[in-house]
Amino acid sequence: MLALTSHVYECAKFLRPHLPTELSPVQMPIVRAILESAMTVLWVDKVEDAAAAFLNEEIRQRNNLQNTLRETPWFAAHADQVAHAGDDPQPTSAAEEARRFNRLLERLGAQDFYAFYRLLSAVTHPSVTLTDCYLEGDDGRGFPFTLMPRAERLSSSEGNAWLMAVCMLWTARTVNYYDGDKQRRSQLRRLGRDMGIKVDFQPR
């Protein structure tokens, strides 16, 4: 949880120059990583056997990677260097949640956040939605559209900035519980009040 929370904050730090109004499709994969990492922190914290499922999914993915490397001439000689690919999985009831983000959110009672995930995915993967971000309408010279060298800011930029702030607050609050002195508790509560949200994640 600590490492994923650090990842949330490092990603947010990288995006800071573009906040809150200048986020473009170029930054959306990073915003999505913040959402996925933050919700995984909450899931591991609140679901008893989620940590085992998280580790099992890593074993499964490493095994798949190892098999792919073996089938690829460029990497076949290095396939056996993939560590822990053959580890035995641990018993868990949360395997599907580790594989499918919508199931993870359902288990958390946070299924509304899947809408954010789908919106972010629409401009993360190669898609017509993504290409539209680089096109302008009729320029008056008979062309149906004009290609732009850079995508313009998204109208959802401020909403995504809010999402990032929520993820940062909830992950910080979660790891603060594991601090014996809870040194950040008052500061986090104050930030939550300023943002108008509850500092502790509340399932719907």
N, C-alpha and C positions, 0 to 999 in steps of 0.2 A: 504493500500500500504506500509506503514511504517513497519508493522509487517511482511509482506511477504518479503520485502527487507531484514529485519533482518534475516529471515529464510534462504534466499539465502546466506548471509554472514556467518551465523553459520554453514551451511552445507559445504561451501567452506573451512572454518577454520578447520573443522574436516578432510577434505581430503588433507589439505596442505602438510602433510608429504609424500604423495604419488605423488606429482606433480613435474614436468610435465610428467614423463615417466613411473611411476610405478603404474598406475591405473589398477586394475584387475576387473573381473566381480563382485566381492564382493562390489565394490564401485559404480557400475553403477546405482543402485536404487537411490542413493543420487545425482548423477549427473542428473538423470532424474527429481528428485524433484526440483533441482535448475532451470532446464529449464522450468518446468511447473510453478513454482512460479514466475519466472522472467517475462514470457510472460503474466501471469495473471496480474501482476503489470502494464505492458504496456497497456493491454486491458482495465483494469478498468480506467486508466488514459485517454485513447484516445477515448473510446466509451462511449457516453453520458449516456446510461442506463445500462452499464455493471455492475455497482455496485449493482443495483437492482437485476439483474440476478444472480450475485454472492451470494447475500443474499437469494434469492429464492431457489437456488440450495442447500444451507445449510439447509433450512427448509425442502425441499424434502428429503434430505439424513437423517435428524434427524427423520422425520416421518417414513421412511423406517426402520431405526434402532429401533425405538420404536416398530413397528409392529413385527420385528424379535425377539426382546427381549420378547414380550408377548407370542410368540410361542415357546419359549425356557424355559423349566422348571427351569434351573439354574438361569435365569435372569428375569423371568416373574414378580416377586414381585417388581423389580426395574424399570420396563419399564416406569412408569409414572414420573420418575425422569429426563427423557430426556427433557431438557428445549427447549422451542420454537418450539416443534414439530408440534404444531397446529396453529402456526402463519399464518396469511393471506399473500399470496404472493403479491408483488407489480407489477404493470403493467410494462412490458418491452418487447422489441423486440429481446432481446439477449439470450433467454432461451436456445436455442439449442447450442449456443456457450459456455454457462456455463457447459453444459453436455458433449460436444464433443470437444476435444482439437484441432482436425484438423479444425473444424469450427471456433474456436477462432482464430487460426492462419490465416485462410483465411480472417476473418474480419479485422485483423491487417495488411494484406498484407505481411505476414511473412510465407507463406505456405512452403517455402524451409526448414524451421526449423522442419517441420514434419518428414523429412528424419532422422534428428538426433533423434527425439523421437522414431521412429520405430527401429532404430539401438540400442538405449538404452533399449527399451522394449524387444528386442530379447534375452538379457542376464539378464533381470530383472525377467521375468516370467519363471516358469519351462518349459524348452524346450530342444529340441535336440541341438540347438545352445549353450545353457548353458552347457549341459553335455559334449559337445565336448571340452569345455575349461578345463576340468579335465581329458582329455584322451590324451595320446601320441600314435603315430603310432607304427608299428611293432618293437619290441625290439630285434629282431634277435633270439629269443628263441621259435618261433612258435606261439606266441600270437599275434592276430591282433592289439591289443592295450594294453596299460598299464595305470592303474588308477594312477593319481597324487594326493597327499593329498591336494595340494593347486593349485589353478588356477594360471597360469603365467600371467604376465602383458599383456595387450592388445596392439596390434599394433596401435590401435586408441587412445592410451592414450594421446598423445600430442594434437590430435584434440579435445578430450574431455576437456582437460585443457584450450584450446583456447575458446571453447564454454562457459565454466564456467566464464572465464575472461570477455567475451562479456556480459553475463548475469549480472555480477556484475557491470560492467560499466554502462549499460543502466538503471538498476534499481537505481543505485546511482544518475545518472543524472536526472532521473524522480523525485525522492524525493527531490533532491536539488532545483528543481523549486519551491517547497513549502516552502523553507527556505527564509525568507525575505531578508537576507543578501547574500544568495547564496555563502556561504563561500568556498565551494569546487569547484566552477565553473572552475577556472584556473587549479586546480590540475587535475580535470577530463578531461579537454581538453588536457592537456599534456599527460596523460595516453593514451587517444585515439590516439594521434599522435604517441606515442611510439609503440602502438599495430597495427597501420596502419588501424584503423577503425574509422568511424564517431561516435563521442561521443553521438549524438542524434540518437535514433532509426529512421531509414528511411524505410517506407513501400516500398516493391518492386513494 
